Amino acid sequence: MGIDKREAQRFRKRLQLRYGETEPTRIGFAEDLSATGIFIKSVQISPPNTVLIVQLTTTTQELIRVKARVMWAKKVPQNMAHRIKGGMGVHFIRFEEGEAVYRRVCDSLKR
């Protein structure tokens, strides 16, 4: 088993999100959150080094919008998506909106 090189604590939380290269038009789910990035579960992936706009809406309808870089991607055929976890790991570059909201969500998951 490999060693996990990520230093930021990770939290399991499923939030619907939208993402895209110029506008967040594709739909996916955040399933793994940290202070520095998220895992986006989706069958529509972008190659590593692609910069995306990611937009999350919390359960209380607060908006989080962040620019992020794809660090790795795993493409899974749509008919296998229910059995195999496909998607992308993205690293945050810059929050455009809602950084305090995102930090609050992560803090609430520490408990």
C-alpha positions as CSV (number, residue, x, y, z in Angstrom):
1,M,0.0,0.0,0.0
2,G,1.3,3.5,-0.9
3,I,1.8,6.3,1.5
4,D,-0.7,9.2,1.3
5,K,1.4,12.3,0.6
6,R,-1.4,14.7,1.4
7,E,-0.9,16.5,4.7
8,A,-4.3,18.3,5.0
9,Q,-6.9,16.4,7.1
10,R,-9.6,14.9,4.8
11,F,-13.3,14.7,5.5
12,R,-16.1,12.6,4.0
13,K,-18.9,14.8,2.9
14,R,-21.1,14.5,-0.1
15,L,-22.1,17.8,-1.7
16,Q,-23.5,18.4,-5.2
17,L,-21.3,20.8,-7.2
18,R,-20.9,22.2,-10.7
19,Y,-17.5,22.6,-12.5
20,G,-16.0,23.5,-15.8
21,E,-13.0,25.1,-17.5
22,T,-14.7,28.5,-18.1
23,E,-18.1,28.2,-16.5
24,P,-19.3,25.5,-14.0
25,T,-21.7,23.7,-16.3
26,R,-20.9,20.0,-15.5
27,I,-22.5,18.3,-12.5
28,G,-20.5,16.2,-10.0
29,F,-20.3,15.5,-6.3
30,A,-17.6,16.4,-3.8
31,E,-17.1,13.3,-1.7
32,D,-13.8,14.0,0.0
33,L,-13.0,17.5,1.3
34,S,-9.8,19.0,2.8
35,A,-8.6,22.6,3.4
36,T,-6.5,22.4,0.2
37,G,-8.7,20.5,-2.3
38,I,-11.5,18.0,-3.0
39,F,-12.3,14.8,-4.8
40,I,-14.9,15.4,-7.5
41,K,-16.9,12.2,-8.4
42,S,-18.0,12.4,-12.0
43,V,-17.9,10.4,-15.2
44,Q,-16.9,13.6,-17.1
45,I,-13.3,14.2,-16.2
46,S,-10.7,16.7,-17.3
47,P,-7.0,15.8,-17.7
48,P,-4.4,16.6,-15.1
49,N,-3.2,20.2,-15.0
50,T,-6.6,21.5,-16.3
51,V,-7.7,24.6,-14.3
52,L,-11.4,24.4,-13.4
53,I,-14.0,26.7,-11.8
54,V,-15.7,24.7,-9.1
55,Q,-18.9,25.9,-7.5
56,L,-20.5,24.2,-4.4
57,T,-23.7,25.1,-2.7
58,T,-24.1,24.2,0.9
59,T,-27.2,22.7,2.4
60,T,-28.0,26.2,3.7
61,Q,-27.7,27.5,0.1
62,E,-24.4,29.4,0.7
63,L,-22.2,29.6,-2.4
64,I,-18.6,28.5,-2.6
65,R,-16.7,29.2,-5.8
66,V,-13.0,28.2,-6.2
67,K,-10.4,28.0,-9.0
68,A,-8.7,24.6,-8.8
69,R,-6.2,22.5,-10.7
70,V,-6.8,18.8,-11.6
71,M,-4.0,16.8,-10.0
72,W,-5.2,13.4,-11.1
73,A,-8.1,11.9,-12.9
74,K,-9.6,8.4,-13.2
75,K,-12.1,7.8,-16.1
76,V,-14.7,5.1,-15.5
77,P,-17.3,4.0,-18.1
78,Q,-20.7,5.4,-17.2
79,N,-22.2,1.9,-16.9
80,M,-19.6,1.1,-14.2
81,A,-19.8,4.4,-12.2
82,H,-22.1,2.9,-9.6
83,R,-19.4,0.2,-8.8
84,I,-16.1,2.0,-9.4
85,K,-15.2,5.4,-8.1
86,G,-14.2,7.7,-11.0
87,G,-13.5,11.3,-10.9
88,M,-10.7,13.9,-10.2
89,G,-8.6,15.1,-7.3
90,V,-8.4,18.9,-7.5
91,H,-6.1,21.3,-5.6
92,F,-7.4,24.7,-4.8
93,I,-5.6,27.6,-6.4
94,R,-7.8,30.5,-5.2
95,F,-11.2,31.0,-3.7
96,E,-13.3,33.5,-5.7
97,E,-16.2,33.4,-3.2
98,G,-17.2,31.7,0.0
99,E,-13.8,30.8,1.5
100,A,-15.0,31.4,5.1
101,V,-18.1,29.3,4.3
102,Y,-15.9,26.4,3.1
103,R,-13.6,26.6,6.1
104,R,-16.7,26.5,8.4
105,V,-18.0,23.4,6.6
106,C,-14.6,21.7,7.1
107,D,-14.5,22.8,10.7
108,S,-17.9,21.3,11.4
109,L,-16.8,17.9,10.0
110,K,-13.9,17.7,12.5
111,R,-16.2,17.0,15.3
